[in-house]
Amino acid sequence: MLDLSPTRAAGLERLQAFAPEAGRAYATGRNADDSENGYPAVSVLSPWLRHRLVTEAEVLDAVLARHAPDAAAKFVSEVHWRTYFKGFMELRPSLWAGYGRDVRRQLDRVQAESGLRSEWEAACKGETGYEAFDHWARELVETGYVHNHARMWFASLWTHTLGLPWELGADFFIRHLLDGDAASNTLSWRWVVGLHTEGRTYLARNGNITRYTNGRFEPDDRLAGRAEPAGGMPNPPPGAPPQGDDWSDADGVLIHEDDLWADHVLPRMEGAPTAVLLSPEGRSPLRVAPKVLGWTRAAAEDAMRERGIAARWLDGPEEAAAWARTESLAKVVTPYAPAGPAADALRAAERSGLPLVRALRSYDARAWPKATAGFFKLKKAIPALTAHLPQRGAA
Ligand SMILES: Cc1cc2nc3c(=O)[nH]c(=O)nc-3n(C[C@H](O)[C@H](O)[C@H](O)COP(=O)(O)OP(=O)(O)OC[C@H]3O[C@@H](n4cnc5c(N)ncnc54)[C@H](O)[C@@H]3O)c2cc1C
């Protein structure tokens, strides 16, 4: 049974237990979807990393303290996929807005077209008759976690075999994943249907599924043998990377679910009025799974408890603005939130009058400008980027 407790202590414990395996063992074993044994070859750190209850820098530091860069190269590169996707979308925030519009359009179709509705319902309930697919659908809903390879296979079956719109699959994922993330999720689905790397689709193969699930799933000759690229919004050209604001004279702090530990902000703001604004329900137009809402809330509570902060819990963007007025705050600093529901909620709070400034992490400031095109450019910069990790001398 996976322990996905929404506490920083549980995340750090998992990191400590996994760090010895993050070298060559990870590189050779990571493809195996060994859910029956609790995924021994992968870290299962994504729920903590996604909310930065444990940060990328902490994970990379712990791993590089134990392994030579060569030995840990695969794991370090995978962590940078998260960084890359966030940067890629932050340079093109209209991808998140466009996805939001397209999901709504597809959900309207679900309402209007009974055939599509019953296929969509069967897929979400794990009742399609495709054994592996149905297993992952139920696993997702029950646990909130699915192995990376299974996510790829699932997305391939959803789109190429079942012929369902990819946006509905991305929405199903983000409503149930504990690590549900605007950038990693949307862009991974776009990658499967040939929108991220234009025209290049990902197609699940029987042999691959059988091999990496240890023979749990037999080859199924109904799987699509071809994958046509989907239509959809092409990648816009990259915009300028964000700079972050000067927050040296901030007098209040606003925490959100994209950066709960906020170790670039909170230690310098001790004693300042602090509030928490969470918006995980903004991940989907439909109801986000209670398990996801509960995890996010409990993780935020744990972060505040660990820091000894008696934070004010805000009910929405308007209440954030009202809180700042009541506290007479002139400048409220918040960790920079990349394109996604938290950034949407922060902008709404600003529109209601919250005087907000954004503190950009040096980790993001260094990496995001490299996310202009494919992963390779950022990957090439990994030695330089990891040289700047906190334990290696920089903040
Ligand atoms: C269709 C699809 C949807 C996805 N949706 C999400 C999502 O909503 N949120 C999310 O966090 N990840 C998403 N991923 C990426 C990836 O599957 C998960 O991050 C990974 O499975 C998490 O498991 P882990 O922590 O055991 O990973 P490990 O293999 O232990 O890797 C360590 C860390 O590296 C990062 N990482 C690894 N692989 C990837 C990847 N392919 N893309 C981005 N980051 C990666 C994660 O932070 C992960 O925790 C998606 C992938 C696909 C194919």
The ligand as an SDF file (V2000), in Angstrom:
LIG
                    3D

 53 58  0  0  0  0  0  0  0  0999 V2000
   -0.2610   11.6610  -20.0150 C   0  0  0  0  0  0  0  0  0  0  0  0
    0.6190   12.0790  -18.8650 C   0  0  0  0  0  0  0  0  0  0  0  0
    0.1280   12.9430  -17.8940 C   0  0  0  0  0  0  0  0  0  0  0  0
    0.9490   13.3540  -16.8430 C   0  0  0  0  0  0  0  0  0  0  0  0
    0.4360   14.2140  -15.8890 N   0  0  0  0  0  0  0  0  0  0  0  0
    1.2300   14.6320  -14.8740 C   0  0  0  0  0  0  0  0  0  0  0  0
    0.7310   15.5290  -13.8800 C   0  0  0  0  0  0  0  0  0  0  0  0
   -0.4160   15.9820  -13.9270 O   0  0  0  0  0  0  0  0  0  0  0  0
    1.5660   15.8880  -12.8760 N   0  0  0  0  0  0  0  0  0  0  0  0
    2.8500   15.4300  -12.8010 C   0  0  0  0  0  0  0  0  0  0  0  0
    3.5480   15.7770  -11.8460 O   0  0  0  0  0  0  0  0  0  0  0  0
    3.3510   14.6150  -13.7420 N   0  0  0  0  0  0  0  0  0  0  0  0
    2.5920   14.1980  -14.7690 C   0  0  0  0  0  0  0  0  0  0  0  0
    3.1090   13.3390  -15.7120 N   0  0  0  0  0  0  0  0  0  0  0  0
    4.5580   13.0400  -15.6770 C   0  0  0  0  0  0  0  0  0  0  0  0
    4.9870   11.7730  -14.9370 C   0  0  0  0  0  0  0  0  0  0  0  0
    4.1980   10.6860  -15.3390 O   0  0  0  0  0  0  0  0  0  0  0  0
    4.9160   11.8970  -13.4060 C   0  0  0  0  0  0  0  0  0  0  0  0
    5.5450   13.0840  -12.9810 O   0  0  0  0  0  0  0  0  0  0  0  0
    5.6300   10.7090  -12.7710 C   0  0  0  0  0  0  0  0  0  0  0  0
    5.0200    9.5200  -13.1750 O   0  0  0  0  0  0  0  0  0  0  0  0
    5.5740   10.8240  -11.2780 C   0  0  0  0  0  0  0  0  0  0  0  0
    6.0060    9.6280  -10.6770 O   0  0  0  0  0  0  0  0  0  0  0  0
    7.3310    9.5660   -9.8250 P   0  0  0  0  0  0  0  0  0  0  0  0
    7.3610   10.6720   -8.8360 O   0  0  0  0  0  0  0  0  0  0  0  0
    7.4420    8.1800   -9.2990 O   0  0  0  0  0  0  0  0  0  0  0  0
    8.4390    9.8040  -10.9340 O   0  0  0  0  0  0  0  0  0  0  0  0
    9.9840    9.4640  -10.9780 P   0  0  0  0  0  0  0  0  0  0  0  0
   10.2150    8.5950  -12.1500 O   0  0  0  0  0  0  0  0  0  0  0  0
   10.4870    9.0010   -9.6720 O   0  0  0  0  0  0  0  0  0  0  0  0
   10.6330   10.8660  -11.3480 O   0  0  0  0  0  0  0  0  0  0  0  0
   11.0050   11.8260  -10.3570 C   0  0  0  0  0  0  0  0  0  0  0  0
   10.3080   13.1260  -10.5980 C   0  0  0  0  0  0  0  0  0  0  0  0
   10.6610   13.6400  -11.8810 O   0  0  0  0  0  0  0  0  0  0  0  0
    9.5460   14.3060  -12.4790 C   0  0  0  0  0  0  0  0  0  0  0  0
    9.1490   13.5730  -13.6930 N   0  0  0  0  0  0  0  0  0  0  0  0
    9.4130   12.2990  -14.0040 C   0  0  0  0  0  0  0  0  0  0  0  0
    8.9220   12.0020  -15.2210 N   0  0  0  0  0  0  0  0  0  0  0  0
    8.3390   13.1070  -15.6840 C   0  0  0  0  0  0  0  0  0  0  0  0
    7.6580   13.4510  -16.8880 C   0  0  0  0  0  0  0  0  0  0  0  0
    7.5170   12.5690  -17.8860 N   0  0  0  0  0  0  0  0  0  0  0  0
    7.1510   14.6920  -17.0130 N   0  0  0  0  0  0  0  0  0  0  0  0
    7.3100   15.6080  -16.0280 C   0  0  0  0  0  0  0  0  0  0  0  0
    7.9610   15.3520  -14.8770 N   0  0  0  0  0  0  0  0  0  0  0  0
    8.4650   14.1290  -14.7120 C   0  0  0  0  0  0  0  0  0  0  0  0
    8.4340   14.2570  -11.4450 C   0  0  0  0  0  0  0  0  0  0  0  0
    8.4920   15.4200  -10.6660 O   0  0  0  0  0  0  0  0  0  0  0  0
    8.7920   13.0250  -10.6100 C   0  0  0  0  0  0  0  0  0  0  0  0
    8.2530   13.0780   -9.3180 O   0  0  0  0  0  0  0  0  0  0  0  0
    2.2990   12.9010  -16.7710 C   0  0  0  0  0  0  0  0  0  0  0  0
    2.7830   12.0330  -17.7590 C   0  0  0  0  0  0  0  0  0  0  0  0
    1.9540   11.6130  -18.7850 C   0  0  0  0  0  0  0  0  0  0  0  0
    2.5130   10.6660  -19.8280 C   0  0  0  0  0  0  0  0  0  0  0  0
  1  2  1  0
  2  3  1  0
  2 52  2  0
  3  4  2  0
  4  5  1  0
  4 50  1  0
  5  6  2  0
  6  7  1  0
  6 13  1  0
  7  8  2  0
  7  9  1  0
  9 10  1  0
 10 11  2  0
 10 12  1  0
 12 13  2  0
 13 14  1  0
 14 15  1  0
 14 50  1  0
 15 16  1  0
 16 17  1  0
 16 18  1  0
 18 19  1  0
 18 20  1  0
 20 21  1  0
 20 22  1  0
 22 23  1  0
 23 24  1  0
 24 25  2  0
 24 26  1  0
 24 27  1  0
 27 28  1  0
 28 29  2  0
 28 30  1  0
 28 31  1  0
 31 32  1  0
 32 33  1  0
 33 34  1  0
 33 48  1  0
 34 35  1  0
 35 36  1  0
 35 46  1  0
 36 37  1  0
 36 45  1  0
 37 38  2  0
 38 39  1  0
 39 40  1  0
 39 45  2  0
 40 41  1  0
 40 42  2  0
 42 43  1  0
 43 44  2  0
 44 45  1  0
 46 47  1  0
 46 48  1  0
 48 49  1  0
 50 51  2  0
 51 52  1  0
 52 53  1  0
M  END
$$$$
